[in-house]
């Protein structure tokens, strides 16, 4: 991506040569050191939660950690590593209980946990290639879904399609929910009723054209317009129903 090289390139011997995850899993050379990969990831997430994704820069991170910027570069090679640590940190919140074993419940729980995580950390949808960052936690999430589908007569390609379909729905629906929430908040609307009141002039004109009779009926009769949880869970169940019917499982 444009503009990434400034923050992601190595400088001489200061950048790490081994895999980020190999270094994370190795015993620390200095157990008492205050600057660790875990701490870097935690502080980056705290900044993003409080001020948004754009506030997370290597310079800001170094300031919050109380170190010089080059000290941070000795642990992470730049933004790519930092984004990966942030993704790994929030993915840890998506652990499916061991007692959940049936394929449908495993995938459904994964979908619900994905939404919960993204609502807590709305910046996740802004992570560059956020669905493709390779981390141990994300691979563990994928392994959990695939293992639940294993042994049901599906080939490996079909198993991955089922997992990715649920993942795509959960991420897309949750990201849309976050976007609507941020838009209404920026407009000063704190409820569905306030939003509809604010949009009333536009909506009334459009409905009075007579071009959208079915949508007009929805607006007049729907009773769950503001129930985002119901909408998400119903959509997720539709996806799971489709997977079950398509693969006869």
C-alpha positions as CSV (number, residue, x, y, z in Angstrom):
1,X,0.0,0.0,0.0
2,X,1.2,3.5,-0.7
3,X,2.9,5.2,2.1
4,X,3.7,2.0,4.0
5,X,7.4,1.8,3.3
6,X,8.3,4.6,5.6
7,X,7.1,2.8,8.7
8,X,7.7,-0.8,7.7
9,X,11.2,-1.1,6.4
10,X,14.1,-2.2,8.4
11,X,17.0,0.1,9.2
12,X,20.4,-1.6,9.4
13,X,20.4,-4.3,12.0
14,X,17.7,-2.8,14.2
15,X,14.9,-4.7,12.6
16,X,14.2,-8.3,13.7
17,X,15.2,-11.1,11.4
18,X,13.1,-13.9,12.8
19,X,9.3,-14.3,12.5
20,X,7.2,-12.1,14.7
21,X,5.4,-15.1,16.1
22,X,8.6,-17.1,16.7
23,X,9.9,-14.2,18.8
24,X,6.6,-13.9,20.6
25,X,6.7,-17.6,21.6
26,X,10.3,-17.6,22.6
27,X,11.3,-17.0,26.2
28,X,12.2,-13.4,26.7
29,X,15.9,-12.7,27.0
30,X,15.3,-10.1,29.7
31,X,12.2,-11.2,31.7
32,X,12.1,-7.9,33.5
33,X,12.1,-5.8,30.4
34,X,9.2,-3.4,30.3
35,X,9.0,-3.4,26.5
36,X,7.6,-6.7,25.1
37,X,5.6,-7.7,22.1
38,X,2.6,-8.3,24.3
39,X,2.8,-4.8,25.8
40,X,3.2,-3.2,22.4
41,X,0.1,-5.0,21.1
42,X,-1.9,-4.1,24.2
43,X,-1.0,-0.4,24.1
44,X,-1.7,-0.2,20.4
45,X,-5.2,-1.7,21.0
46,X,-5.8,0.8,23.8
47,X,-4.9,3.7,21.6
48,X,-7.2,2.5,18.8
49,X,-10.1,1.8,21.2
50,X,-9.8,5.3,22.7
51,X,-9.0,7.4,19.6
52,X,-9.5,5.3,16.5
53,X,-7.2,3.4,14.2
54,X,-5.6,6.5,12.6
55,X,-4.1,7.5,16.0
56,X,-1.9,4.4,16.1
57,X,1.5,5.4,14.8
58,X,4.9,4.1,15.7
59,X,5.7,7.6,17.1
60,X,2.6,7.7,19.2
61,X,3.1,4.1,20.4
62,X,6.6,4.9,21.5
63,X,5.4,7.9,23.4
64,X,2.7,5.9,25.2
65,X,5.3,3.1,26.0
66,X,7.8,5.7,27.3
67,X,10.5,4.7,24.9
68,X,12.4,6.2,21.9
69,X,10.9,5.3,18.5
70,X,13.9,3.2,17.6
71,X,13.4,1.1,20.7
72,X,10.0,0.1,19.4
73,X,11.6,-0.8,16.0
74,X,13.9,-3.3,17.7
75,X,10.7,-5.3,18.6
76,X,8.5,-4.7,15.5
77,X,9.7,-3.9,12.0
78,X,7.0,-1.4,11.4
79,X,3.2,-1.1,10.8
80,X,2.7,-4.5,9.3
81,X,4.0,-6.2,12.5
82,X,2.0,-3.7,14.6
83,X,-1.2,-4.4,12.8
84,X,-0.6,-8.1,13.2
85,X,0.0,-7.8,17.0
86,X,-3.3,-5.8,17.2
87,X,-5.2,-8.4,15.3
88,X,-3.7,-11.2,17.4
89,X,-4.7,-9.3,20.6
90,X,-8.3,-8.9,19.8
91,X,-8.6,-12.4,18.3
92,X,-7.8,-13.8,21.7
93,X,-11.3,-12.6,22.8
94,X,-12.9,-15.0,20.4
95,X,-12.3,-18.3,22.1
96,X,-15.1,-20.8,21.7
97,X,-15.8,-22.9,24.8
98,X,-14.5,-26.4,24.6
99,X,-17.9,-27.9,25.4
100,X,-19.3,-26.4,22.1
101,X,-18.6,-29.2,19.6
102,X,-21.4,-29.5,17.0
103,X,-20.4,-27.9,13.7
104,X,-23.3,-25.5,13.5
105,X,-22.9,-24.3,17.1
106,X,-19.2,-23.9,16.6
107,X,-19.6,-21.7,13.5
108,X,-22.6,-19.9,15.0
109,X,-20.6,-19.1,18.1
110,X,-17.7,-17.9,16.0
111,X,-20.0,-15.5,14.1
112,X,-21.5,-14.1,17.4
113,X,-18.0,-13.7,18.9
114,X,-16.8,-11.9,15.7
115,X,-19.6,-9.4,16.0
116,X,-19.0,-8.8,19.7
117,X,-15.3,-8.3,19.1
118,X,-15.9,-5.8,16.3
119,X,-18.4,-3.8,18.3
120,X,-15.9,-3.5,21.1
121,X,-13.1,-2.6,18.7
122,X,-14.7,-0.8,15.8
123,X,-11.3,0.0,14.2
124,X,-10.8,-3.7,13.3
125,X,-12.7,-3.1,10.0
126,X,-10.1,-0.5,9.1
127,X,-7.1,-2.8,9.5
128,X,-5.5,-3.2,6.1
129,X,-6.3,-6.6,4.7
130,X,-7.7,-7.3,8.2
131,X,-9.2,-10.6,7.1
132,X,-5.9,-11.9,5.8
133,X,-3.4,-11.0,8.5
134,X,-1.6,-14.3,9.4
135,X,-1.4,-14.8,13.2
136,X,-1.4,-17.8,15.5
137,X,-4.7,-16.8,17.0
138,X,-6.4,-16.4,13.7
139,X,-5.1,-19.8,12.5
140,X,-6.4,-21.3,15.8
141,X,-9.8,-19.8,15.0
142,X,-9.8,-21.3,11.5
143,X,-8.6,-24.6,12.9
144,X,-11.5,-24.7,15.3
145,X,-14.0,-24.2,12.6
146,X,-12.5,-26.6,10.2
147,X,-12.1,-29.3,12.8
148,X,-15.8,-29.0,13.6
149,X,-16.6,-29.6,10.0
150,X,-14.2,-32.4,9.6
151,X,-15.7,-35.9,9.5
152,X,-19.0,-34.8,8.0
153,X,-18.2,-36.0,4.5
154,X,-17.1,-32.6,3.1
155,X,-13.9,-32.3,1.2
156,X,-11.3,-29.7,2.3
157,X,-12.3,-27.1,-0.2
158,X,-15.9,-27.3,0.9
159,X,-14.9,-27.1,4.6
160,X,-13.0,-23.9,3.9
161,X,-15.8,-22.4,1.9
162,X,-18.2,-23.0,4.8
163,X,-15.9,-21.4,7.3
164,X,-15.1,-18.4,5.0
165,X,-18.8,-17.8,4.2
166,X,-19.7,-17.5,7.9
167,X,-16.6,-15.3,8.4
168,X,-17.5,-13.0,5.5
169,X,-21.1,-12.6,6.7
170,X,-20.0,-11.9,10.3
171,X,-17.3,-9.4,9.4
172,X,-19.4,-7.7,6.8
173,X,-22.6,-7.4,8.9
174,X,-20.7,-6.2,12.0
175,X,-18.7,-3.7,10.0
176,X,-21.9,-2.3,8.5
177,X,-23.4,-2.1,12.0
178,X,-20.3,-0.2,13.2
179,X,-20.5,2.2,10.2
180,X,-24.2,3.0,10.8
181,X,-23.5,3.5,14.5
182,X,-20.7,5.9,13.9
183,X,-22.6,7.8,11.2
184,X,-25.7,8.3,13.5
185,X,-23.5,9.4,16.3
186,X,-21.7,11.9,14.1
187,X,-25.1,13.3,13.1
188,X,-26.0,13.7,16.8
189,X,-28.7,11.0,16.7
190,X,-28.7,8.6,19.7
191,X,-31.7,6.3,18.8
192,X,-33.5,4.8,15.9
193,X,-36.4,7.3,16.4
194,X,-34.0,10.2,16.3
195,X,-32.4,8.9,13.1
196,X,-35.8,8.4,11.4
197,X,-36.8,11.9,12.5
198,X,-33.6,13.3,11.0
199,X,-34.1,11.5,7.8
200,X,-37.8,12.1,7.6
201,X,-37.8,14.9,4.9
202,X,-35.8,12.8,2.5
203,X,-37.7,9.6,3.3
204,X,-41.1,11.3,2.9
205,X,-40.3,12.6,-0.5
206,X,-38.9,9.3,-1.8
207,X,-41.9,7.3,-0.4
208,X,-44.4,9.7,-1.9
209,X,-43.1,9.1,-5.4
210,X,-44.8,5.7,-5.2
211,X,-41.8,3.9,-6.6
212,X,-41.0,1.9,-3.5
213,X,-44.2,0.3,-2.2
214,X,-42.6,-2.7,-0.6
215,X,-40.1,-0.6,1.2
216,X,-42.8,1.8,2.3
217,X,-44.7,-1.2,3.8
218,X,-41.5,-2.2,5.6
219,X,-41.2,1.2,7.1
220,X,-44.9,1.2,8.3
221,X,-45.1,-2.4,9.6
222,X,-41.7,-3.6,10.7
223,X,-41.2,-3.9,14.4
224,X,-37.5,-4.8,14.7
225,X,-35.9,-1.9,12.9
226,X,-33.7,-1.1,15.8
227,X,-32.9,-4.7,16.9
228,X,-29.4,-5.1,15.5
229,X,-28.8,-8.3,17.5
230,X,-31.9,-10.0,16.1
231,X,-31.0,-8.9,12.6
232,X,-27.5,-10.3,12.9
233,X,-28.5,-13.6,14.5
234,X,-31.3,-14.1,11.9
235,X,-28.9,-13.5,9.0
236,X,-26.3,-15.8,10.6
237,X,-28.9,-18.5,10.9
238,X,-29.8,-18.1,7.3
239,X,-26.2,-18.6,6.3
240,X,-25.9,-21.7,8.4
241,X,-29.2,-23.0,7.0
242,X,-27.8,-22.5,3.5
243,X,-24.5,-24.4,4.4
244,X,-26.5,-27.3,5.9
245,X,-28.7,-27.5,2.9
246,X,-25.9,-27.1,0.3
247,X,-23.7,-29.8,1.9
248,X,-26.4,-32.0,3.4
249,X,-25.0,-31.9,6.9
